[in-house]
């Protein structure tokens, strides 16, 4: 059985770096429905990202 650390690839690092470069900009995020907004808002706030979260439905 492989752990999460085995799943981290250069694609993950590239995506993380792209998000870090976006500090100071607002990222539009689309989630499945309004119930998902608080969950994702907490996660993005932990990383100091400014987001505008919209329900897709």
ROFI-11883 format. One record per atom (N, C-alpha, C): residue in three letters; residue number from 1; x, y, z. Coordinates in nm, 4 decimals, always signed. Example, Ala and Ser with C-alpha at 12.3 -4.5 7.8 and 13.67 -1.06 7.14 Angstrom:
2
<"ALA"; 1; <+1.3190; -0.5690; +0.7800>>;
<"ALA"; 1; <+1.2300; -0.4500; +0.7800>>;
<"ALA"; 1; <+1.3200; -0.3300; +0.7800>>;
<"SER"; 2; <+1.2850; -0.2250; +0.7080>>;
<"SER"; 2; <+1.3670; -0.1060; +0.7140>>;
<"SER"; 2; <+1.2900; +0.0030; +0.7870>>;
END
This chain:
57
<"UNK"; 1; <+0.0843; -0.1173; +0.0000>>;
<"UNK"; 1; <+0.0000; +0.0000; +0.0000>>;
<"UNK"; 1; <+0.0894; +0.1243; +0.0000>>;
<"UNK"; 2; <+0.0597; +0.2171; -0.0862>>;
<"UNK"; 2; <+0.1413; +0.3381; -0.0924>>;
<"UNK"; 2; <+0.0733; +0.4505; -0.0148>>;
<"UNK"; 3; <+0.1552; +0.5379; +0.0401>>;
<"UNK"; 3; <+0.1040; +0.6497; +0.1173>>;
<"UNK"; 3; <+0.0846; +0.7731; +0.0302>>;
<"UNK"; 4; <+0.0298; +0.8750; +0.0910>>;
<"UNK"; 4; <+0.0040; +0.9994; +0.0199>>;
<"UNK"; 4; <+0.1331; +1.0603; -0.0337>>;
<"UNK"; 5; <+0.2385; +1.0510; +0.0433>>;
<"UNK"; 5; <+0.3658; +1.1104; +0.0015>>;
<"UNK"; 5; <+0.4153; +1.0507; -0.1303>>;
<"UNK"; 6; <+0.3798; +0.9251; -0.1565>>;
<"UNK"; 6; <+0.4189; +0.8604; -0.2818>>;
<"UNK"; 6; <+0.3427; +0.9161; -0.4018>>;
<"UNK"; 7; <+0.2307; +0.9816; -0.3748>>;
<"UNK"; 7; <+0.1460; +1.0349; -0.4822>>;
<"UNK"; 7; <+0.1858; +1.1759; -0.5242>>;
<"UNK"; 8; <+0.2713; +1.2414; -0.4473>>;
<"UNK"; 8; <+0.3118; +1.3781; -0.4798>>;
<"UNK"; 8; <+0.4083; +1.3746; -0.5975>>;
<"UNK"; 9; <+0.3714; +1.4449; -0.7020>>;
<"UNK"; 9; <+0.4507; +1.4456; -0.8243>>;
<"UNK"; 9; <+0.4978; +1.5876; -0.8541>>;
<"UNK"; 10; <+0.5732; +1.6006; -0.9592>>;
<"UNK"; 10; <+0.6165; +1.7340; -1.0010>>;
<"UNK"; 10; <+0.4974; +1.8175; -1.0452>>;
<"UNK"; 11; <+0.3905; +1.7526; -1.0944>>;
<"UNK"; 11; <+0.2686; +1.8261; -1.1306>>;
<"UNK"; 11; <+0.2085; +1.8936; -1.0069>>;
<"UNK"; 12; <+0.2110; +1.8218; -0.8934>>;
<"UNK"; 12; <+0.1603; +1.8784; -0.7690>>;
<"UNK"; 12; <+0.2440; +2.0000; -0.7292>>;
<"UNK"; 13; <+0.3745; +1.9862; -0.7347>>;
<"UNK"; 13; <+0.4635; +2.0968; -0.6975>>;
<"UNK"; 13; <+0.4432; +2.2165; -0.7895>>;
<"UNK"; 14; <+0.4239; +2.1910; -0.9160>>;
<"UNK"; 14; <+0.4015; +2.2985; -1.0130>>;
<"UNK"; 14; <+0.2710; +2.3723; -0.9821>>;
<"UNK"; 15; <+0.1655; +2.2978; -0.9494>>;
<"UNK"; 15; <+0.0365; +2.3589; -0.9167>>;
<"UNK"; 15; <+0.0466; +2.4400; -0.7878>>;
<"UNK"; 16; <+0.1173; +2.3873; -0.6896>>;
<"UNK"; 16; <+0.1346; +2.4579; -0.5630>>;
<"UNK"; 16; <+0.2102; +2.5887; -0.5850>>;
<"UNK"; 17; <+0.3141; +2.5854; -0.6662>>;
<"UNK"; 17; <+0.3904; +2.7067; -0.6956>>;
<"UNK"; 17; <+0.3058; +2.8088; -0.7702>>;
<"UNK"; 18; <+0.2191; +2.7628; -0.8586>>;
<"UNK"; 18; <+0.1315; +2.8539; -0.9327>>;
<"UNK"; 18; <+0.0369; +2.9247; -0.8367>>;
<"UNK"; 19; <-0.0153; +2.8530; -0.7380>>;
<"UNK"; 19; <-0.1036; +2.9153; -0.6392>>;
<"UNK"; 19; <-0.0277; +3.0148; -0.5533>>;
<"UNK"; 20; <+0.0946; +2.9837; -0.5158>>;
<"UNK"; 20; <+0.1731; +3.0759; -0.4343>>;
<"UNK"; 20; <+0.2027; +3.2053; -0.5089>>;
<"UNK"; 21; <+0.2203; +3.1974; -0.6398>>;
<"UNK"; 21; <+0.2472; +3.3171; -0.7191>>;
<"UNK"; 21; <+0.1238; +3.4049; -0.7312>>;
<"UNK"; 22; <+0.0050; +3.3473; -0.7062>>;
<"UNK"; 22; <-0.1183; +3.4219; -0.7256>>;
<"UNK"; 22; <-0.1581; +3.5038; -0.6030>>;
<"UNK"; 23; <-0.0737; +3.5075; -0.4996>>;
<"UNK"; 23; <-0.1081; +3.5841; -0.3803>>;
<"UNK"; 23; <-0.1341; +3.7290; -0.4191>>;
<"UNK"; 24; <-0.2426; +3.7834; -0.3623>>;
<"UNK"; 24; <-0.2812; +3.9192; -0.3947>>;
<"UNK"; 24; <-0.3872; +3.9255; -0.5036>>;
<"UNK"; 25; <-0.4104; +3.8156; -0.5703>>;
<"UNK"; 25; <-0.5171; +3.8111; -0.6704>>;
<"UNK"; 25; <-0.6304; +3.7251; -0.6161>>;
<"UNK"; 26; <-0.7484; +3.7468; -0.6697>>;
<"UNK"; 26; <-0.8653; +3.6704; -0.6277>>;
<"UNK"; 26; <-0.8861; +3.5566; -0.7271>>;
<"UNK"; 27; <-0.8975; +3.4360; -0.6730>>;
<"UNK"; 27; <-0.9160; +3.3172; -0.7560>>;
<"UNK"; 27; <-1.0631; +3.2790; -0.7540>>;
<"UNK"; 28; <-1.1254; +3.2653; -0.8714>>;
<"UNK"; 28; <-1.2629; +3.2180; -0.8811>>;
<"UNK"; 28; <-1.2637; +3.0667; -0.8688>>;
<"UNK"; 29; <-1.3432; +3.0170; -0.7749>>;
<"UNK"; 29; <-1.3532; +2.8736; -0.7500>>;
<"UNK"; 29; <-1.4990; +2.8327; -0.7671>>;
<"UNK"; 30; <-1.5221; +2.7263; -0.8427>>;
<"UNK"; 30; <-1.6570; +2.6740; -0.8610>>;
<"UNK"; 30; <-1.6667; +2.5398; -0.7903>>;
<"UNK"; 31; <-1.7684; +2.5286; -0.7029>>;
<"UNK"; 31; <-1.7908; +2.4060; -0.6272>>;
<"UNK"; 31; <-1.9252; +2.3463; -0.6674>>;
<"UNK"; 32; <-1.9475; +2.2230; -0.6252>>;
<"UNK"; 32; <-2.0674; +2.1514; -0.6679>>;
<"UNK"; 32; <-2.1967; +2.2204; -0.6243>>;
<"UNK"; 33; <-2.2056; +2.2605; -0.4985>>;
<"UNK"; 33; <-2.3252; +2.3319; -0.4522>>;
<"UNK"; 33; <-2.2904; +2.4193; -0.3319>>;
<"UNK"; 34; <-2.3893; +2.4941; -0.2833>>;
<"UNK"; 34; <-2.3645; +2.5903; -0.1756>>;
<"UNK"; 34; <-2.3153; +2.5247; -0.0468>>;
<"UNK"; 35; <-2.3524; +2.3988; -0.0244>>;
<"UNK"; 35; <-2.3087; +2.3290; +0.0966>>;
<"UNK"; 35; <-2.1577; +2.3104; +0.1013>>;
<"UNK"; 36; <-2.0912; +2.3139; -0.0137>>;
<"UNK"; 36; <-1.9463; +2.2933; -0.0210>>;
<"UNK"; 36; <-1.8657; +2.4202; +0.0051>>;
<"UNK"; 37; <-1.9295; +2.5348; +0.0018>>;
<"UNK"; 37; <-1.8583; +2.6622; +0.0137>>;
<"UNK"; 37; <-1.7807; +2.6739; +0.1450>>;
<"UNK"; 38; <-1.8427; +2.6495; +0.2628>>;
<"UNK"; 38; <-1.7649; +2.6636; +0.3883>>;
<"UNK"; 38; <-1.6446; +2.5703; +0.3951>>;
<"UNK"; 39; <-1.6593; +2.4490; +0.3451>>;
<"UNK"; 39; <-1.5488; +2.3526; +0.3466>>;
<"UNK"; 39; <-1.4295; +2.4063; +0.2688>>;
<"UNK"; 40; <-1.4526; +2.4468; +0.1437>>;
<"UNK"; 40; <-1.3427; +2.4939; +0.0590>>;
<"UNK"; 40; <-1.2896; +2.6291; +0.1047>>;
<"UNK"; 41; <-1.3772; +2.7142; +0.1566>>;
<"UNK"; 41; <-1.3322; +2.8447; +0.2062>>;
<"UNK"; 41; <-1.2284; +2.8267; +0.3167>>;
<"UNK"; 42; <-1.2557; +2.7345; +0.4103>>;
<"UNK"; 42; <-1.1600; +2.7074; +0.5187>>;
<"UNK"; 42; <-1.0262; +2.6593; +0.4652>>;
<"UNK"; 43; <-1.0291; +2.5724; +0.3676>>;
<"UNK"; 43; <-0.9039; +2.5188; +0.3117>>;
<"UNK"; 43; <-0.8224; +2.6283; +0.2438>>;
<"UNK"; 44; <-0.8874; +2.7084; +0.1601>>;
<"UNK"; 44; <-0.8136; +2.8139; +0.0897>>;
<"UNK"; 44; <-0.7623; +2.9200; +0.1865>>;
<"UNK"; 45; <-0.8378; +2.9488; +0.2917>>;
<"UNK"; 45; <-0.7920; +3.0477; +0.3897>>;
<"UNK"; 45; <-0.6682; +2.9998; +0.4644>>;
<"UNK"; 46; <-0.6565; +2.8693; +0.4872>>;
<"UNK"; 46; <-0.5372; +2.8152; +0.5547>>;
<"UNK"; 46; <-0.4105; +2.8482; +0.4774>>;
<"UNK"; 47; <-0.4221; +2.8566; +0.3452>>;
<"UNK"; 47; <-0.3063; +2.8840; +0.2610>>;
<"UNK"; 47; <-0.2976; +3.0311; +0.2223>>;
<"UNK"; 48; <-0.3840; +3.1142; +0.2796>>;
<"UNK"; 48; <-0.3784; +3.2576; +0.2562>>;
<"UNK"; 48; <-0.4201; +3.2993; +0.1160>>;
<"UNK"; 49; <-0.5027; +3.2175; +0.0519>>;
<"UNK"; 49; <-0.5469; +3.2496; -0.0842>>;
<"UNK"; 49; <-0.6800; +3.3229; -0.0804>>;
<"UNK"; 50; <-0.6890; +3.4281; -0.1576>>;
<"UNK"; 50; <-0.8142; +3.5011; -0.1677>>;
<"UNK"; 50; <-0.8977; +3.4378; -0.2772>>;
<"UNK"; 51; <-1.0192; +3.3991; -0.2402>>;
<"UNK"; 51; <-1.1047; +3.3295; -0.3363>>;
<"UNK"; 51; <-1.2427; +3.3907; -0.3400>>;
<"UNK"; 52; <-1.3086; +3.3704; -0.4502>>;
<"UNK"; 52; <-1.4491; +3.4016; -0.4668>>;
<"UNK"; 52; <-1.5118; +3.2687; -0.5060>>;
<"UNK"; 53; <-1.5888; +3.2100; -0.4144>>;
<"UNK"; 53; <-1.6393; +3.0747; -0.4345>>;
<"UNK"; 53; <-1.7844; +3.0797; -0.4827>>;
<"UNK"; 54; <-1.8090; +3.0104; -0.5916>>;
<"UNK"; 54; <-1.9416; +3.0078; -0.6540>>;
<"UNK"; 54; <-1.9934; +2.8638; -0.6620>>;
<"UNK"; 55; <-2.1211; +2.8445; -0.6310>>;
<"UNK"; 55; <-2.1786; +2.7116; -0.6540>>;
<"UNK"; 55; <-2.2028; +2.6940; -0.8049>>;
<"UNK"; 56; <-2.1721; +2.5776; -0.8559>>;
<"UNK"; 56; <-2.1905; +2.5527; -0.9989>>;
<"UNK"; 56; <-2.3375; +2.5303; -1.0325>>;
<"UNK"; 57; <-2.4153; +2.4858; -0.9336>>;
<"UNK"; 57; <-2.5570; +2.4593; -0.9626>>;
<"UNK"; 57; <-2.6454; +2.5685; -0.9085>>;
END
